[in-house]
Amino acid sequence: MSPRGVNNWTALDVMKFLKDNNFVLSHSRGSHIYYLGKYGKETRQVCVPFHGKASIKPRTLKSIIQQSGIPKEKWINRK
């Protein structure tokens, strides 16, 4: 199932989106994967919880979007 809005995103969807936006894998700790990247002029770290194929809760995805600095519209309208 493909992501729609802030629903039905899996960790793999989020990781692919971050990689497509020039974020790189920094490290992992337990079930959390950390990415580093620049958006705008700031270097940002994003923490992605990885729990298999389970969907990320909308509130958690909202936090990931804020951490990345990438506008929500770009996440929703991704191509």
N, CA, C and O atoms as a Tripos MOL2 file, in Angstrom:
@<TRIPOS>MOLECULE
protein
  316   315    79     0     0
PROTEIN
NO_CHARGES

@<TRIPOS>ATOM
      1 N           0.8510   -1.1810    0.0000 N.3       1 MET1
      2 CA          0.0000    0.0000    0.0000 C.3       1 MET1
      3 C           0.8940    1.2400    0.0000 C.2       1 MET1
      4 O           1.8490    1.3150    0.7720 O.2       1 MET1
      5 N           0.6000    2.1790   -0.8310 N.am      2 SER2
      6 CA          1.4160    3.3860   -0.9070 C.3       2 SER2
      7 C           0.9220    4.4230    0.1010 C.2       2 SER2
      8 O          -0.2540    4.4310    0.4650 O.2       2 SER2
      9 N           1.8160    5.2880    0.5460 N.am      3 PRO3
     10 CA          1.4420    6.2940    1.5450 C.3       3 PRO3
     11 C           0.4220    7.2930    1.0100 C.2       3 PRO3
     12 O           0.4710    7.6920   -0.1540 O.2       3 PRO3
     13 N          -0.4950    7.6860    1.8780 N.am      4 ARG4
     14 CA         -1.4540    8.7390    1.5420 C.3       4 ARG4
     15 C          -1.4620    9.7380    2.6720 C.2       4 ARG4
     16 O          -1.7810    9.3880    3.8090 O.2       4 ARG4
     17 N          -1.1160   10.9830    2.3780 N.am      5 GLY5
     18 CA         -1.0770   11.9950    3.4200 C.3       5 GLY5
     19 C          -0.0950   11.5950    4.5010 C.2       5 GLY5
     20 O           1.0490   11.2480    4.2050 O.2       5 GLY5
     21 N          -0.5280   11.6400    5.7510 N.am      6 VAL6
     22 CA          0.3260   11.2190    6.8520 C.3       6 VAL6
     23 C          -0.1070    9.8570    7.3840 C.2       6 VAL6
     24 O           0.2320    9.4940    8.5100 O.2       6 VAL6
     25 N          -0.8510    9.1080    6.5850 N.am      7 ASN7
     26 CA         -1.2880    7.7770    6.9730 C.3       7 ASN7
     27 C          -0.6080    6.7200    6.1160 C.2       7 ASN7
     28 O          -0.2380    6.9780    4.9700 O.2       7 ASN7
     29 N          -0.4470    5.5420    6.6730 N.am      8 ASN8
     30 CA          0.0780    4.3680    5.9700 C.3       8 ASN8
     31 C           1.5300    4.4750    5.5250 C.2       8 ASN8
     32 O           1.9210    3.7930    4.5780 O.2       8 ASN8
     33 N           2.3320    5.2930    6.1640 N.am      9 TRP9
     34 CA          3.7630    5.3280    5.8840 C.3       9 TRP9
     35 C           4.4290    4.2530    6.7180 C.2       9 TRP9
     36 O           4.1490    4.1430    7.9120 O.2       9 TRP9
     37 N           5.2940    3.4650    6.1280 N.am     10 THR10
     38 CA          6.1060    2.5220    6.8830 C.3      10 THR10
     39 C           7.4920    3.1360    7.0580 C.2      10 THR10
     40 O           7.8140    4.1490    6.4380 O.2      10 THR10
     41 N           8.3010    2.5170    7.9010 N.am     11 ALA11
     42 CA          9.6690    3.0040    8.0890 C.3      11 ALA11
     43 C          10.4280    2.9720    6.7640 C.2      11 ALA11
     44 O          11.2220    3.8710    6.4870 O.2      11 ALA11
     45 N          10.1930    1.9500    5.9470 N.am     12 LEU12
     46 CA         10.8800    1.8540    4.6580 C.3      12 LEU12
     47 C          10.4940    3.0040    3.7290 C.2      12 LEU12
     48 O          11.3420    3.5270    3.0070 O.2      12 LEU12
     49 N           9.2130    3.4010    3.7450 N.am     13 ASP13
     50 CA          8.7660    4.5540    2.9420 C.3      13 ASP13
     51 C           9.4770    5.8220    3.3950 C.2      13 ASP13
     52 O           9.9390    6.6110    2.5700 O.2      13 ASP13
     53 N           9.5630    6.0150    4.7090 N.am     14 VAL14
     54 CA         10.2010    7.2070    5.2600 C.3      14 VAL14
     55 C          11.6870    7.2230    4.9140 C.2      14 VAL14
     56 O          12.2230    8.2550    4.5100 O.2      14 VAL14
     57 N          12.3510    6.0790    5.0720 N.am     15 MET15
     58 CA         13.7840    6.0150    4.7800 C.3      15 MET15
     59 C          14.0650    6.3010    3.3150 C.2      15 MET15
     60 O          15.0350    6.9900    2.9970 O.2      15 MET15
     61 N          13.2270    5.7810    2.4110 N.am     16 LYS16
     62 CA         13.4000    6.0480    0.9780 C.3      16 LYS16
     63 C          13.2060    7.5310    0.6920 C.2      16 LYS16
     64 O          13.9750    8.1200   -0.0680 O.2      16 LYS16
     65 N          12.1850    8.1390    1.2940 N.am     17 PHE17
     66 CA         11.9200    9.5570    1.0920 C.3      17 PHE17
     67 C          13.1020   10.4010    1.5720 C.2      17 PHE17
     68 O          13.5200   11.3380    0.8930 O.2      17 PHE17
     69 N          13.6350   10.0620    2.7450 N.am     18 LEU18
     70 CA         14.7760   10.8090    3.2690 C.3      18 LEU18
     71 C          15.9960   10.6650    2.3610 C.2      18 LEU18
     72 O          16.6900   11.6460    2.0940 O.2      18 LEU18
     73 N          16.2590    9.4480    1.8870 N.am     19 LYS19
     74 CA         17.3920    9.2280    0.9750 C.3      19 LYS19
     75 C          17.2090   10.0220   -0.3140 C.2      19 LYS19
     76 O          18.1680   10.5840   -0.8420 O.2      19 LYS19
     77 N          15.9740   10.0690   -0.8190 N.am     20 ASP20
     78 CA         15.6870   10.8320   -2.0370 C.3      20 ASP20
     79 C          15.9030   12.3260   -1.8290 C.2      20 ASP20
     80 O          16.0810   13.0700   -2.7940 O.2      20 ASP20
     81 N          15.8880   12.7660   -0.5790 N.am     21 ASN21
     82 CA         16.0920   14.1790   -0.2450 C.3      21 ASN21
     83 C          17.4610   14.4180    0.3850 C.2      21 ASN21
     84 O          17.6410   15.3340    1.1870 O.2      21 ASN21
     85 N          18.4220   13.5740    0.0040 N.am     22 ASN22
     86 CA         19.8370   13.7230    0.3570 C.3      22 ASN22
     87 C          20.1660   13.5420    1.8370 C.2      22 ASN22
     88 O          21.1590   14.0910    2.3140 O.2      22 ASN22
     89 N          19.3660   12.7940    2.5590 N.am     23 PHE23
     90 CA         19.7170   12.4170    3.9180 C.3      23 PHE23
     91 C          20.4820   11.1050    3.8370 C.2      23 PHE23
     92 O          20.1870   10.2620    2.9900 O.2      23 PHE23
     93 N          21.4580   10.9310    4.7120 N.am     24 VAL24
     94 CA         22.2730    9.7190    4.7050 C.3      24 VAL24
     95 C          22.1790    9.0200    6.0610 C.2      24 VAL24
     96 O          21.9960    9.6590    7.0970 O.2      24 VAL24
     97 N          22.3090    7.7040    6.0260 N.am     25 LEU25
     98 CA         22.2740    6.9060    7.2380 C.3      25 LEU25
     99 C          23.4390    7.2950    8.1370 C.2      25 LEU25
    100 O          24.5940    7.2720    7.7110 O.2      25 LEU25
    101 N          23.1370    7.6500    9.3730 N.am     26 SER26
    102 CA         24.1610    8.0320   10.3270 C.3      26 SER26
    103 C          24.5170    6.8330   11.2030 C.2      26 SER26
    104 O          25.6670    6.3950   11.2370 O.2      26 SER26
    105 N          23.5200    6.3130   11.9060 N.am     27 HIS27
    106 CA         23.7330    5.1600   12.7640 C.3      27 HIS27
    107 C          22.3860    4.5910   13.1780 C.2      27 HIS27
    108 O          21.3390    5.1750   12.9010 O.2      27 HIS27
    109 N          22.4270    3.4510   13.8420 N.am     28 SER28
    110 CA         21.1980    2.8880   14.3910 C.3      28 SER28
    111 C          21.4460    2.4970   15.8330 C.2      28 SER28
    112 O          22.5710    2.2100   16.2410 O.2      28 SER28
    113 N          20.3830    2.4930   16.5790 N.am     29 ARG29
    114 CA         20.4640    2.0960   17.9790 C.3      29 ARG29
    115 C          19.1760    1.3640   18.3180 C.2      29 ARG29
    116 O          18.1090    1.9700   18.4130 O.2      29 ARG29
    117 N          19.2850    0.0740   18.4970 N.am     30 GLY30
    118 CA         18.0900   -0.7280   18.7460 C.3      30 GLY30
    119 C          17.2040   -0.7120   17.5130 C.2      30 GLY30
    120 O          17.6600   -1.0150   16.4110 O.2      30 GLY30
    121 N          15.9410   -0.3600   17.6960 N.am     31 SER31
    122 CA         15.0010   -0.3420   16.5810 C.3      31 SER31
    123 C          14.8400    1.0500   15.9750 C.2      31 SER31
    124 O          13.8800    1.2970   15.2460 O.2      31 SER31
    125 N          15.7690    1.9620   16.2700 N.am     32 HIS32
    126 CA         15.6970    3.3150   15.7310 C.3      32 HIS32
    127 C          16.8810    3.5680   14.7980 C.2      32 HIS32
    128 O          18.0260    3.2420   15.1110 O.2      32 HIS32
    129 N          16.5720    4.1550   13.6550 N.am     33 ILE33
    130 CA         17.5820    4.4400   12.6360 C.3      33 ILE33
    131 C          17.6890    5.9500   12.4910 C.2      33 ILE33
    132 O          16.6780    6.6410   12.3670 O.2      33 ILE33
    133 N          18.9080    6.4570   12.5060 N.am     34 TYR34
    134 CA         19.1450    7.8980   12.4740 C.3      34 TYR34
    135 C          19.7360    8.3170   11.1320 C.2      34 TYR34
    136 O          20.6680    7.6920   10.6260 O.2      34 TYR34
    137 N          19.1830    9.3770   10.5690 N.am     35 TYR35
    138 CA         19.6570    9.9410    9.3060 C.3      35 TYR35
    139 C          20.1220   11.3670    9.5380 C.2      35 TYR35
    140 O          19.5610   12.0930   10.3590 O.2      35 TYR35
    141 N          21.1570   11.7590    8.8020 N.am     36 LEU36
    142 CA         21.6450   13.1370    8.8230 C.3      36 LEU36
    143 C          21.4810   13.7350    7.4340 C.2      36 LEU36
    144 O          21.6640   13.0600    6.4210 O.2      36 LEU36
    145 N          21.1370   14.9960    7.4090 N.am     37 GLY37
    146 CA         21.0060   15.6700    6.1300 C.3      37 GLY37
    147 C          20.8370   17.1560    6.3320 C.2      37 GLY37
    148 O          20.6570   17.6400    7.4500 O.2      37 GLY37
    149 N          20.8990   17.8680    5.2250 N.am     38 LYS38
    150 CA         20.6900   19.3150    5.2610 C.3      38 LYS38
    151 C          19.4100   19.6340    4.5250 C.2      38 LYS38
    152 O          19.1540   19.1240    3.4340 O.2      38 LYS38
    153 N          18.6250   20.4730    5.1300 N.am     39 TYR39
    154 CA         17.4780   21.0420    4.4260 C.3      39 TYR39
    155 C          17.4880   22.5030    4.7840 C.2      39 TYR39
    156 O          17.4700   22.8700    5.9590 O.2      39 TYR39
    157 N          17.5160   23.3420    3.7590 N.am     40 GLY40
    158 CA         17.7470   24.7540    4.0120 C.3      40 GLY40
    159 C          19.2220   24.9010    4.3270 C.2      40 GLY40
    160 O          20.0690   24.3700    3.6080 O.2      40 GLY40
    161 N          19.5340   25.6080    5.3850 N.am     41 LYS41
    162 CA         20.9350   25.8060    5.7570 C.3      41 LYS41
    163 C          21.3170   25.0130    6.9970 C.2      41 LYS41
    164 O          22.4690   25.0580    7.4300 O.2      41 LYS41
    165 N          20.3700   24.2910    7.5700 N.am     42 GLU42
    166 CA         20.6260   23.5770    8.8100 C.3      42 GLU42
    167 C          20.8970   22.1020    8.5800 C.2      42 GLU42
    168 O          20.2580   21.4660    7.7430 O.2      42 GLU42
    169 N          21.8490   21.5630    9.3300 N.am     43 THR43
    170 CA         22.0570   20.1190    9.3490 C.3      43 THR43
    171 C          21.0610   19.5400   10.3360 C.2      43 THR43
    172 O          20.9060   20.0490   11.4460 O.2      43 THR43
    173 N          20.3950   18.4850    9.9310 N.am     44 ARG44
    174 CA         19.3430   17.9160   10.7650 C.3      44 ARG44
    175 C          19.5510   16.4280   10.9760 C.2      44 ARG44
    176 O          20.0860   15.7280   10.1160 O.2      44 ARG44
    177 N          19.1200   15.9640   12.1260 N.am     45 GLN45
    178 CA         19.1320   14.5320   12.4190 C.3      45 GLN45
    179 C          17.6880   14.0810   12.5560 C.2      45 GLN45
    180 O          16.8870   14.7160   13.2420 O.2      45 GLN45
    181 N          17.3680   12.9800   11.8980 N.am     46 VAL46
    182 CA         16.0070   12.4420   11.9340 C.3      46 VAL46
    183 C          16.0630   11.0260   12.4830 C.2      46 VAL46
    184 O          16.8710   10.2120   12.0360 O.2      46 VAL46
    185 N          15.2110   10.7360   13.4440 N.am     47 CYS47
    186 CA         15.1200    9.4130   14.0470 C.3      47 CYS47
    187 C          13.8910    8.7050   13.4880 C.2      47 CYS47
    188 O          12.7720    9.2060   13.5930 O.2      47 CYS47
    189 N          14.1130    7.5220   12.8860 N.am     48 VAL48
    190 CA         13.0220    6.7410   12.3080 C.3      48 VAL48
    191 C          12.8820    5.4350   13.0850 C.2      48 VAL48
    192 O          13.8150    4.6320   13.1040 O.2      48 VAL48
    193 N          11.7250    5.2050   13.7310 N.am     49 PRO49
    194 CA         11.5210    3.9340   14.4170 C.3      49 PRO49
    195 C          11.2450    2.8450   13.3820 C.2      49 PRO49
    196 O          10.4110    3.0250   12.4950 O.2      49 PRO49
    197 N          11.9420    1.7230   13.4940 N.am     50 PHE50
    198 CA         11.7710    0.6390   12.5300 C.3      50 PHE50
    199 C          11.1490   -0.5590   13.2320 C.2      50 PHE50
    200 O          11.7690   -1.1840   14.0920 O.2      50 PHE50
    201 N           9.9070   -0.8680   12.8510 N.am     51 HIS51
    202 CA          9.1890   -2.0050   13.4200 C.3      51 HIS51
    203 C           8.5900   -2.8430   12.2990 C.2      51 HIS51
    204 O           7.3800   -3.0610   12.2470 O.2      51 HIS51
    205 N           9.4550   -3.3080   11.4050 N.am     52 GLY52
    206 CA          9.0060   -4.1520   10.3030 C.3      52 GLY52
    207 C           8.1170   -3.4080    9.3360 C.2      52 GLY52
    208 O           8.3950   -2.2660    8.9690 O.2      52 GLY52
    209 N           7.0480   -4.0590    8.9260 N.am     53 LYS53
    210 CA          6.1450   -3.4790    7.9320 C.3      53 LYS53
    211 C           4.9860   -2.7130    8.5510 C.2      53 LYS53
    212 O           4.0540   -2.3210    7.8480 O.2      53 LYS53
    213 N           5.0360   -2.4980    9.8540 N.am     54 ALA54
    214 CA          3.9680   -1.7690   10.5380 C.3      54 ALA54
    215 C           3.9770   -0.3040   10.1190 C.2      54 ALA54
    216 O           5.0360    0.2860    9.9050 O.2      54 ALA54
    217 N           2.7890    0.2730   10.0050 N.am     55 SER55
    218 CA          2.6730    1.6930    9.6670 C.3      55 SER55
    219 C           3.1260    2.5450   10.8490 C.2      55 SER55
    220 O           2.9250    2.1910   12.0110 O.2      55 SER55
    221 N           3.7410    3.6740   10.5170 N.am     56 ILE56
    222 CA          4.1410    4.6340   11.5440 C.3      56 ILE56
    223 C           2.9060    5.4430   11.9220 C.2      56 ILE56
    224 O           2.1460    5.8680   11.0520 O.2      56 ILE56
    225 N           2.7110    5.6520   13.2050 N.am     57 LYS57
    226 CA          1.5510    6.4130   13.6710 C.3      57 LYS57
    227 C           1.6470    7.8440   13.1580 C.2      57 LYS57
    228 O           2.7430    8.4000   13.0840 O.2      57 LYS57
    229 N           0.5070    8.4520   12.8020 N.am     58 PRO58
    230 CA          0.5250    9.8210   12.2610 C.3      58 PRO58
    231 C           1.2410   10.8330   13.1580 C.2      58 PRO58
    232 O           1.9210   11.7280   12.6570 O.2      58 PRO58
    233 N           1.0970   10.6990   14.4610 N.am     59 ARG59
    234 CA          1.7530   11.6450   15.3750 C.3      59 ARG59
    235 C           3.2740   11.4770   15.3310 C.2      59 ARG59
    236 O           4.0120   12.4570   15.4250 O.2      59 ARG59
    237 N           3.7370   10.2420   15.1880 N.am     60 THR60
    238 CA          5.1740    9.9770   15.0750 C.3      60 THR60
    239 C           5.6950   10.5300   13.7560 C.2      60 THR60
    240 O           6.7710   11.1260   13.7100 O.2      60 THR60
    241 N           4.9310   10.3310   12.6810 N.am     61 LEU61
    242 CA          5.3490   10.8540   11.3770 C.3      61 LEU61
    243 C           5.4140   12.3760   11.4120 C.2      61 LEU61
    244 O           6.3000   12.9750   10.8030 O.2      61 LEU61
    245 N           4.4880   12.9980   12.1140 N.am     62 LYS62
    246 CA          4.5090   14.4640   12.2480 C.3      62 LYS62
    247 C           5.8210   14.9080   12.8940 C.2      62 LYS62
    248 O           6.4070   15.9110   12.4870 O.2      62 LYS62
    249 N           6.2800   14.1660   13.8940 N.am     63 SER63
    250 CA          7.5430   14.4760   14.5500 C.3      63 SER63
    251 C           8.7210   14.2920   13.5950 C.2      63 SER63
    252 O           9.6550   15.0940   13.5950 O.2      63 SER63
    253 N           8.6770   13.2400   12.7860 N.am     64 ILE64
    254 CA          9.7330   12.9920   11.7980 C.3      64 ILE64
    255 C           9.7850   14.1330   10.7900 C.2      64 ILE64
    256 O          10.8680   14.5890   10.4210 O.2      64 ILE64
    257 N           8.6280   14.5910   10.3480 N.am     65 ILE65
    258 CA          8.5520   15.7010    9.3910 C.3      65 ILE65
    259 C           9.1700   16.9590   10.0030 C.2      65 ILE65
    260 O           9.9210   17.6690    9.3350 O.2      65 ILE65
    261 N           8.8580   17.2360   11.2650 N.am     66 GLN66
    262 CA          9.4330   18.4070   11.9320 C.3      66 GLN66
    263 C          10.9400   18.2830   12.0670 C.2      66 GLN66
    264 O          11.6620   19.2580   11.8570 O.2      66 GLN66
    265 N          11.4270   17.0930   12.4150 N.am     67 GLN67
    266 CA         12.8620   16.8840   12.5630 C.3      67 GLN67
    267 C          13.5920   17.1280   11.2470 C.2      67 GLN67
    268 O          14.6870   17.6890   11.2300 O.2      67 GLN67
    269 N          12.9730   16.7000   10.1380 N.am     68 SER68
    270 CA         13.6320   16.8050    8.8330 C.3      68 SER68
    271 C          13.6760   18.2370    8.3130 C.2      68 SER68
    272 O          14.5940   18.5990    7.5770 O.2      68 SER68
    273 N          12.6930   19.0570    8.6870 N.am     69 GLY69
    274 CA         12.6200   20.4170    8.1710 C.3      69 GLY69
    275 C          12.0250   20.4940    6.7720 C.2      69 GLY69
    276 O          11.8320   21.5880    6.2420 O.2      69 GLY69
    277 N          11.7340   19.3500    6.1710 N.am     70 ILE70
    278 CA         11.1250   19.3140    4.8380 C.3      70 ILE70
    279 C           9.6440   19.6530    4.9980 C.2      70 ILE70
    280 O           8.9710   19.0610    5.8420 O.2      70 ILE70
    281 N           9.1260   20.5860    4.2100 N.am     71 PRO71
    282 CA          7.7230   20.9780    4.3570 C.3      71 PRO71
    283 C           6.7680   19.7870    4.2240 C.2      71 PRO71
    284 O           6.9880   18.8810    3.4200 O.2      71 PRO71
    285 N           5.7160   19.8130    5.0240 N.am     72 LYS72
    286 CA          4.7270   18.7330    5.0350 C.3      72 LYS72
    287 C           4.1370   18.5010    3.6520 C.2      72 LYS72
    288 O           3.8490   17.3640    3.2760 O.2      72 LYS72
    289 N           3.9580   19.5800    2.8940 N.am     73 GLU73
    290 CA          3.3770   19.4650    1.5520 C.3      73 GLU73
    291 C           4.2460   18.5850    0.6480 C.2      73 GLU73
    292 O           3.7320   17.8290   -0.1770 O.2      73 GLU73
    293 N           5.5560   18.6920    0.8110 N.am     74 LYS74
    294 CA          6.4600   17.8830    0.0030 C.3      74 LYS74
    295 C           6.3490   16.4060    0.3770 C.2      74 LYS74
    296 O           6.4680   15.5360   -0.4850 O.2      74 LYS74
    297 N           6.1210   16.1220    1.6630 N.am     75 TRP75
    298 CA          5.9260   14.7370    2.1030 C.3      75 TRP75
    299 C           4.6170   14.1910    1.5120 C.2      75 TRP75
    300 O           4.5770   13.0670    1.0110 O.2      75 TRP75
    301 N           3.5650   14.9860    1.5760 N.am     76 ILE76
    302 CA          2.2510   14.5240    1.1150 C.3      76 ILE76
    303 C           2.2140   14.3770   -0.4010 C.2      76 ILE76
    304 O           1.6330   13.4210   -0.9150 O.2      76 ILE76
    305 N           2.8270   15.3130   -1.1220 N.am     77 ASN77
    306 CA          2.7670   15.3140   -2.5850 C.3      77 ASN77
    307 C           3.9820   14.6710   -3.2390 C.2      77 ASN77
    308 O           4.3040   14.9760   -4.3870 O.2      77 ASN77
    309 N           4.6570   13.7830   -2.5140 N.am     78 ARG78
    310 CA          5.8860   13.1970   -3.0610 C.3      78 ARG78
    311 C           5.6130   12.4650   -4.3580 C.2      78 ARG78
    312 O           4.5400   11.8960   -4.5590 O.2      78 ARG78
    313 N           6.6030   12.4890   -5.2310 N.am     79 LYS79
    314 CA          6.4490   11.8410   -6.5430 C.3      79 LYS79
    315 C           7.3680   10.6520   -6.5890 C.2      79 LYS79
    316 O           7.4150    9.9460   -7.5960 O.2      79 LYS79
@<TRIPOS>BOND
     1     1     2 1
     2     2     3 1
     3     3     4 2
     4     3     5 am
     5     5     6 1
     6     6     7 1
     7     7     8 2
     8     7     9 am
     9     9    10 1
    10    10    11 1
    11    11    12 2
    12    11    13 am
    13    13    14 1
    14    14    15 1
    15    15    16 2
    16    15    17 am
    17    17    18 1
    18    18    19 1
    19    19    20 2
    20    19    21 am
    21    21    22 1
    22    22    23 1
    23    23    24 2
    24    23    25 am
    25    25    26 1
    26    26    27 1
    27    27    28 2
    28    27    29 am
    29    29    30 1
    30    30    31 1
    31    31    32 2
    32    31    33 am
    33    33    34 1
    34    34    35 1
    35    35    36 2
    36    35    37 am
    37    37    38 1
    38    38    39 1
    39    39    40 2
    40    39    41 am
    41    41    42 1
    42    42    43 1
    43    43    44 2
    44    43    45 am
    45    45    46 1
    46    46    47 1
    47    47    48 2
    48    47    49 am
    49    49    50 1
    50    50    51 1
    51    51    52 2
    52    51    53 am
    53    53    54 1
    54    54    55 1
    55    55    56 2
    56    55    57 am
    57    57    58 1
    58    58    59 1
    59    59    60 2
    60    59    61 am
    61    61    62 1
    62    62    63 1
    63    63    64 2
    64    63    65 am
    65    65    66 1
    66    66    67 1
    67    67    68 2
    68    67    69 am
    69    69    70 1
    70    70    71 1
    71    71    72 2
    72    71    73 am
    73    73    74 1
    74    74    75 1
    75    75    76 2
    76    75    77 am
    77    77    78 1
    78    78    79 1
    79    79    80 2
    80    79    81 am
    81    81    82 1
    82    82    83 1
    83    83    84 2
    84    83    85 am
    85    85    86 1
    86    86    87 1
    87    87    88 2
    88    87    89 am
    89    89    90 1
    90    90    91 1
    91    91    92 2
    92    91    93 am
    93    93    94 1
    94    94    95 1
    95    95    96 2
    96    95    97 am
    97    97    98 1
    98    98    99 1
    99    99   100 2
   100    99   101 am
   101   101   102 1
   102   102   103 1
   103   103   104 2
   104   103   105 am
   105   105   106 1
   106   106   107 1
   107   107   108 2
   108   107   109 am
   109   109   110 1
   110   110   111 1
   111   111   112 2
   112   111   113 am
   113   113   114 1
   114   114   115 1
   115   115   116 2
   116   115   117 am
   117   117   118 1
   118   118   119 1
   119   119   120 2
   120   119   121 am
   121   121   122 1
   122   122   123 1
   123   123   124 2
   124   123   125 am
   125   125   126 1
   126   126   127 1
   127   127   128 2
   128   127   129 am
   129   129   130 1
   130   130   131 1
   131   131   132 2
   132   131   133 am
   133   133   134 1
   134   134   135 1
   135   135   136 2
   136   135   137 am
   137   137   138 1
   138   138   139 1
   139   139   140 2
   140   139   141 am
   141   141   142 1
   142   142   143 1
   143   143   144 2
   144   143   145 am
   145   145   146 1
   146   146   147 1
   147   147   148 2
   148   147   149 am
   149   149   150 1
   150   150   151 1
   151   151   152 2
   152   151   153 am
   153   153   154 1
   154   154   155 1
   155   155   156 2
   156   155   157 am
   157   157   158 1
   158   158   159 1
   159   159   160 2
   160   159   161 am
   161   161   162 1
   162   162   163 1
   163   163   164 2
   164   163   165 am
   165   165   166 1
   166   166   167 1
   167   167   168 2
   168   167   169 am
   169   169   170 1
   170   170   171 1
   171   171   172 2
   172   171   173 am
   173   173   174 1
   174   174   175 1
   175   175   176 2
   176   175   177 am
   177   177   178 1
   178   178   179 1
   179   179   180 2
   180   179   181 am
   181   181   182 1
   182   182   183 1
   183   183   184 2
   184   183   185 am
   185   185   186 1
   186   186   187 1
   187   187   188 2
   188   187   189 am
   189   189   190 1
   190   190   191 1
   191   191   192 2
   192   191   193 am
   193   193   194 1
   194   194   195 1
   195   195   196 2
   196   195   197 am
   197   197   198 1
   198   198   199 1
   199   199   200 2
   200   199   201 am
   201   201   202 1
   202   202   203 1
   203   203   204 2
   204   203   205 am
   205   205   206 1
   206   206   207 1
   207   207   208 2
   208   207   209 am
   209   209   210 1
   210   210   211 1
   211   211   212 2
   212   211   213 am
   213   213   214 1
   214   214   215 1
   215   215   216 2
   216   215   217 am
   217   217   218 1
   218   218   219 1
   219   219   220 2
   220   219   221 am
   221   221   222 1
   222   222   223 1
   223   223   224 2
   224   223   225 am
   225   225   226 1
   226   226   227 1
   227   227   228 2
   228   227   229 am
   229   229   230 1
   230   230   231 1
   231   231   232 2
   232   231   233 am
   233   233   234 1
   234   234   235 1
   235   235   236 2
   236   235   237 am
   237   237   238 1
   238   238   239 1
   239   239   240 2
   240   239   241 am
   241   241   242 1
   242   242   243 1
   243   243   244 2
   244   243   245 am
   245   245   246 1
   246   246   247 1
   247   247   248 2
   248   247   249 am
   249   249   250 1
   250   250   251 1
   251   251   252 2
   252   251   253 am
   253   253   254 1
   254   254   255 1
   255   255   256 2
   256   255   257 am
   257   257   258 1
   258   258   259 1
   259   259   260 2
   260   259   261 am
   261   261   262 1
   262   262   263 1
   263   263   264 2
   264   263   265 am
   265   265   266 1
   266   266   267 1
   267   267   268 2
   268   267   269 am
   269   269   270 1
   270   270   271 1
   271   271   272 2
   272   271   273 am
   273   273   274 1
   274   274   275 1
   275   275   276 2
   276   275   277 am
   277   277   278 1
   278   278   279 1
   279   279   280 2
   280   279   281 am
   281   281   282 1
   282   282   283 1
   283   283   284 2
   284   283   285 am
   285   285   286 1
   286   286   287 1
   287   287   288 2
   288   287   289 am
   289   289   290 1
   290   290   291 1
   291   291   292 2
   292   291   293 am
   293   293   294 1
   294   294   295 1
   295   295   296 2
   296   295   297 am
   297   297   298 1
   298   298   299 1
   299   299   300 2
   300   299   301 am
   301   301   302 1
   302   302   303 1
   303   303   304 2
   304   303   305 am
   305   305   306 1
   306   306   307 1
   307   307   308 2
   308   307   309 am
   309   309   310 1
   310   310   311 1
   311   311   312 2
   312   311   313 am
   313   313   314 1
   314   314   315 1
   315   315   316 2
@<TRIPOS>SUBSTRUCTURE
     1 MET1         2 RESIDUE 1 A MET
     2 SER2         6 RESIDUE 1 A SER
     3 PRO3        10 RESIDUE 1 A PRO
     4 ARG4        14 RESIDUE 1 A ARG
     5 GLY5        18 RESIDUE 1 A GLY
     6 VAL6        22 RESIDUE 1 A VAL
     7 ASN7        26 RESIDUE 1 A ASN
     8 ASN8        30 RESIDUE 1 A ASN
     9 TRP9        34 RESIDUE 1 A TRP
    10 THR10       38 RESIDUE 1 A THR
    11 ALA11       42 RESIDUE 1 A ALA
    12 LEU12       46 RESIDUE 1 A LEU
    13 ASP13       50 RESIDUE 1 A ASP
    14 VAL14       54 RESIDUE 1 A VAL
    15 MET15       58 RESIDUE 1 A MET
    16 LYS16       62 RESIDUE 1 A LYS
    17 PHE17       66 RESIDUE 1 A PHE
    18 LEU18       70 RESIDUE 1 A LEU
    19 LYS19       74 RESIDUE 1 A LYS
    20 ASP20       78 RESIDUE 1 A ASP
    21 ASN21       82 RESIDUE 1 A ASN
    22 ASN22       86 RESIDUE 1 A ASN
    23 PHE23       90 RESIDUE 1 A PHE
    24 VAL24       94 RESIDUE 1 A VAL
    25 LEU25       98 RESIDUE 1 A LEU
    26 SER26      102 RESIDUE 1 A SER
    27 HIS27      106 RESIDUE 1 A HIS
    28 SER28      110 RESIDUE 1 A SER
    29 ARG29      114 RESIDUE 1 A ARG
    30 GLY30      118 RESIDUE 1 A GLY
    31 SER31      122 RESIDUE 1 A SER
    32 HIS32      126 RESIDUE 1 A HIS
    33 ILE33      130 RESIDUE 1 A ILE
    34 TYR34      134 RESIDUE 1 A TYR
    35 TYR35      138 RESIDUE 1 A TYR
    36 LEU36      142 RESIDUE 1 A LEU
    37 GLY37      146 RESIDUE 1 A GLY
    38 LYS38      150 RESIDUE 1 A LYS
    39 TYR39      154 RESIDUE 1 A TYR
    40 GLY40      158 RESIDUE 1 A GLY
    41 LYS41      162 RESIDUE 1 A LYS
    42 GLU42      166 RESIDUE 1 A GLU
    43 THR43      170 RESIDUE 1 A THR
    44 ARG44      174 RESIDUE 1 A ARG
    45 GLN45      178 RESIDUE 1 A GLN
    46 VAL46      182 RESIDUE 1 A VAL
    47 CYS47      186 RESIDUE 1 A CYS
    48 VAL48      190 RESIDUE 1 A VAL
    49 PRO49      194 RESIDUE 1 A PRO
    50 PHE50      198 RESIDUE 1 A PHE
    51 HIS51      202 RESIDUE 1 A HIS
    52 GLY52      206 RESIDUE 1 A GLY
    53 LYS53      210 RESIDUE 1 A LYS
    54 ALA54      214 RESIDUE 1 A ALA
    55 SER55      218 RESIDUE 1 A SER
    56 ILE56      222 RESIDUE 1 A ILE
    57 LYS57      226 RESIDUE 1 A LYS
    58 PRO58      230 RESIDUE 1 A PRO
    59 ARG59      234 RESIDUE 1 A ARG
    60 THR60      238 RESIDUE 1 A THR
    61 LEU61      242 RESIDUE 1 A LEU
    62 LYS62      246 RESIDUE 1 A LYS
    63 SER63      250 RESIDUE 1 A SER
    64 ILE64      254 RESIDUE 1 A ILE
    65 ILE65      258 RESIDUE 1 A ILE
    66 GLN66      262 RESIDUE 1 A GLN
    67 GLN67      266 RESIDUE 1 A GLN
    68 SER68      270 RESIDUE 1 A SER
    69 GLY69      274 RESIDUE 1 A GLY
    70 ILE70      278 RESIDUE 1 A ILE
    71 PRO71      282 RESIDUE 1 A PRO
    72 LYS72      286 RESIDUE 1 A LYS
    73 GLU73      290 RESIDUE 1 A GLU
    74 LYS74      294 RESIDUE 1 A LYS
    75 TRP75      298 RESIDUE 1 A TRP
    76 ILE76      302 RESIDUE 1 A ILE
    77 ASN77      306 RESIDUE 1 A ASN
    78 ARG78      310 RESIDUE 1 A ARG
    79 LYS79      314 RESIDUE 1 A LYS
